[in-house]
Amino acid sequence: MLCQKVIVEKVEEKRQEMIKLAAIYGLTSLLTVQASQELDTLLNALTNKRDSEYFSLKKVYRYF
């Protein structure tokens, strides 16, 4: 799985791409919608990574 820093960088790149596509082709164009879906996937990966790290730490600290 990608490290959190790499995912954050990819999120920002995809966000910028989506903004440019929306400015050129409009919010409802297929290209903009596809970029939005890819951004959603990256954001979900980031959220899942943070959640898994949080719960892993929670398990460790419950013994202290």
N, C-alpha and C positions, 0 to 999 in steps of 0.2 A: 504494500500500500504506500502511496505517496506521503512524504512527510508534510506536516501542516504548512510549513513555509512555502513549499512548492505549490500546494493547493491554493493558498492565498494569492500567490502570484498569478496562477492560471485564472482564478476568479476575476482578478482585476483586468487581465488581458481580454477575457471573454466579455466582460462588462463594457469595456471600451469598444470592442468590436460591435457589440449589439447596439450601442449608442450611435455609432457611425452608420450602421446599416439602417437603423430607424430614421436617421436624418436623411439618408439618400432615398430609401425605398418606402418608408412609412412604417407605422407600428404593426400593421396587419400583414405585411409581406411575408412570404414563406421564409425568406432568408432571415428576417428579424425574428420570427417565431422560432426557427430552428436554433438560432443563437441563444434565445431566451431559454429554450429547453436545455441546451448544453450548460448554460449558466446555472440553471436549477440543479442539474446533476452534480456540478462541482460544489455548489453550496450544500447540497445534501451530504456529499462526501466529507466536506469540512465539518458539518454539524455532527455526523456520525463519528468522525475521528475524535472530536472534542468530547463527545459523550462517552466514548469508550475509554478515553484517558481519564476522565473524571471518575467513572465508576471503578476503574482499576485502582486509582489512588484511594478512593473511598474504602475499598476492600482492605487495602494495606493499613490504613489508619484506624480502622475499627478495632484493631488489636492493641492499640496504645491507650 
